[in-house]
Amino acid sequence: MSATSAQNRLADIHNPAEYFYLLVDPLAGYDEHARIGIPGLQATLGDDALAIVRRADLAHEPDLCPRLVVLAAPGTSPDPDLVDASIRHAEREAEYDRRYVCGWLSSATQPDRLASGIAERCIVEAGAESRYVPFYEPVRAELLASTSIEDANVWRGPVSDWLYPDASGVVTRLPRAKTSAQRISDYGVSVQAGVPWVVRLLAAWRTAQMDDLSYAPARWRGAHLLPPDAAAQAYGQLLDASHLGLSDLTDQLVFALHRLFIHPRLDTHPQVRNAIARTATGETSLAEQFDKFSDAMWAQIVATLT
């Protein structure tokens, strides 16, 4: 998506009767001299334009908590140069594991109240305990929406429109749907536990996409570096690897990348299945076995699967 297209998409969600917000996360790190860095935003918009989203797990470190930034109050328009700067920053962060630019929101709710609501909806029940899940992080929002649109709309709360940069940095709209649910489902919460591993796979996937691989017939060849459902695909690959008995993260990554680049049903071939079984018993690593497969052997395997 071009910067102009992204600007148009953000302009479309801005209801002039509502606040238009930028959500940033200093915990991800940022250039303090950048226009949309915390100091730059304070200098341009004033301290009152930034509301702290107080993380329950960072109660004594407010400087590390996210900021909900008022780009436009009801009846006003945002500075187009500032919006453009946020889009370009999000695009540059596409290859990072953590994102400073988390999203753009349109809501009638006032800043402090909305910031408090976002923080509260990140606290979820886990058995007899509660824990903090930062659903506003782009990869988490992407995974939550792919897991359950209903869960995504519980999370949305009083935000009429929520956009975030996806795994390729493309501005993406959180899908909308009516829901009567009062909390995010247990399954939706459980999927979030896999986010650190999803992030690792996404990073490896991006790197492999930019490599000159000698044999990769299933490589993604879309307009952007990764497909629009990359986070969901990554989670599914890791889940399949686990179900096949692969418990080591490196083996799971090797499994996932070979399916993503060679064939989605690669594990159904007897030779590959045997290699997975040997790895699952701890006999050897999956990478060590797959290194013995030549491009010609992979091509023969793929020929039997198509």
N, C-alpha and C positions, 0 to 999 in steps of 0.2 A: 504494500500500500504506500502510495506517495504521501509526502507531507501534506500536500494540498487535499488529498482524499481524506486523510486523517483529520485535518482541520474542519472539513465539511461535515464529517461524521460527528465531531465534537459539537459543532455549531447546531447540528440537528437535535442533539439531546438537550441543549441549553434552553430551558423554558424561561423566558424573560421574567415570568412571575415568581421564579424560584432562585435560590442561591445556586451558584455554579462553583464547584470545589475542585481543588487538586489535592490528592492524598499522597504524601511523601513519607518515606521511612528512613530517617537518618542512621538507623542501625545497619543499613546496607552500605553505608559509606557514600560520600559525595564530595565534589569539588567545592570547597568553601567560597571560591571566587566565581563559581558559575552563577548565572542569573537566577536560576531556580534553586540554588543552594539556600539553606535556611537564612544566612545573613543577607543574601541578595533579595529574597522574598520579603524579609523584614524591612529592608531599605526601600524597596519599591512599593510595598503595600501597607507597611506599618505593622507593629507588633500585634495590634488587635485583630488583624486579618488571619492570624495563625492560632488555631485551637489545638491543644495537646490531646491526643488520644492516649489516655493513661493506661498503659499495659499493666495488668495485675501482677505480672512477674517482674516488672521494672518500676515498682512503686517509688523506689528511692532514687531512681535515675531518670527523671523526666526529660533530660536533654537527649536521651536515646529513644524516647517514645515518638511514634508517628505524629505528623502535623496535618491537620485538616485546614487547607488554605482557601480562603475566600477569594476566588478570582473575579467574581461578580456578585453583587447583592441584587435582590429583586428590583427590577426596573432599570438595571444597568447592564452594560455589555463588558465582557472580559477584554483585557488588552491582547490583541491578536498576536503581538510579538512574544508575549509571555506564554500564551498557549502554544505557539510554534516552538518556543524553546523547550517546553515540557515534552512535546512530541519528539523532537530531535534527541533529547536526552534519553527518552525511553527506547528509541531506536538504537542508540549507541550502547545501551545496557543489554541488548538482546542476548549477548553471549555470556552475561554475568550470571552467577548462581543466585545472587540476591539482587533485588531491584529497589532503587531509590524511588523512582516514580511508580506508584502502585495503582493509580487510577484517577478518573475524572468522574465527578458525581453531580447530579442535579437533584435538589431536594428543597422542599419548602421549610424544612426544619432548621432552626437557628444553629449556628456553629457549635457552641459549647454543648448544647443538648445533643446534637448529632454525633459529636466526638465521643460523648459519654455513652451513647447508645452503641456505637461501633465497638468500643472497648468492652461493654457488657456482653454483647453478642459473641465475643471471642472466648467467653468463659463457658465451658461445656462440662457436663457431668460425665465422669468416667468411673462407673461403679459407685462406690461410696465416696469418691473424691471428686473434686472439680479441677480442671486444668485449663490453661490458656492456649488457644489455638489461633494464630494470627491469620485468619481467613482472608484478610485484605492483601496479603502477599499475592502477586499475580499468579504464580504457579498453583497456589492453594485455591484461589478463586476459580481458576480454569478447571482444576480437578474437581472441585465441589460442583460446578455447573455440569460437568460431564457425568458425574455420579448421579445427581438428582437435581432436576430443575426446581423441584419443590424445596429442597434443602437450600438451594441458592437464593430462593426468594424469601425464605425464613431469615437468612443471613442479611439480605438486602435491607430489611426493615423499612423505614420511611423514605428510602431513596428511590425516586421515580425512575432514574436511569443511572446505571453504573457501567462504565467502560474501563477496561484494563489492557495493558500490553501483553499479548500472548507470548508463547515460547520463542517466537520469531520477532517480537517487538511490534507486531501488528495490533493496532487499536481494535479491540473486540468488545462487543456489547454482552453484558451478562443477560442471559435470556430471562424474559418476564413470564410469569404465570401466577394465577390466583392460587392461594394455599390457605388452608385452615390450620395447618400445623403450627405449633407454638415453639418448637425446638427442632434443631437439626437432628436427623435420625442417627441412631447408634452406628449404622453402617457408614453414613457420611462422615462421621467422626473417625471411625476406624480406618477409613481409606487415607485420611490425613496423616496417619502414622507413617505411611510409606513415602511421604514427600521428600525427605532427605535422599532416599535412593532414587526417586524419580528425577530429582535435580541432577544426580550423578549421571544417570543414563542420558538425560537431555544434553548434558555437556559433552559426553562421549559421542552422541549422535551428531551434534553440530560439528565436532572436530572431524568425524568420519565423512560428513557431507562435503567438507572442504578438501578432503584428501583425494588424490588421484588413484583410486582403487582399481586394480586390474580386472576384477570381476565383481560386479555389483548390479545384477539385472533388476533387483527390486528397489534400487535407490529411489528416494523421493525426488521428483523432478518438477515440482511446482514452482510458482512465482517467488516463493519465499524459502528461506533455508530449511524450515521444517513445516510439516503439514499443520493445518489449523487445529487438529485434535491431538497434537503431539504429546501433551501431558497425559491424556487418557490412554493413548497408545503405549506410552512408556510404562504406565502403571500396569496395564494389561500384560505386557511382556514380562515384567518382573513377577507378576502373580503367576503366570504360566510356568515360569522357571522354577518358582518355589513349589508349585504343585507337582513338578516332575522330579523333585527331590534335590534341587540345587539350592544349597543353603549359603554358600559363600558368595558375597556380592560380586567379586571379580568373575566368577563362573556365570552368574546371572547376567552380567553385562555382556560377556562374550556370547552367550546364548541369544540375548535380545538383539544385539547388533547383527549377528548372522541372519536372524530371521528378517530383520528390517532391510537388509541389503541383498540377501540372496533369494529367500523365498519365505512367505508367511507360514507355510506348513512344513518347513524344513525338518522339524522334530518328528514328523510322521514317517520319515524314511528309516528303514532298519539300521543302516550304518550309523546314522546320526543318533538314533535312539539308543543304540548300543554305547556310543561314546558318552551320552548323557548319563546312562545307567552306571558306567564305570566311574564317572565323576561323582555321582551321588553317593557311591559307597566309599569315597575318599581315596580311591586307587590312584588317581591322577587328576590333573586339572583339565578343564574343557579346552582351554587355549592350547595346551600342549598337544592334545589330540587333534584339534582342528588345524593346527599348523602343518600336520602331515597330509592334509587334503590339498591337492593341487587344484588349479582353476579348472582343469579338464575333468577332474573328479566331481567338483561342485556342479559343473555343467551337466554331467551325466545324471547326477542326483536330481537336479532341477527338471531335467527332461522327463523323469519318471513321475514328477509331481504335477505336471501341467497337462 
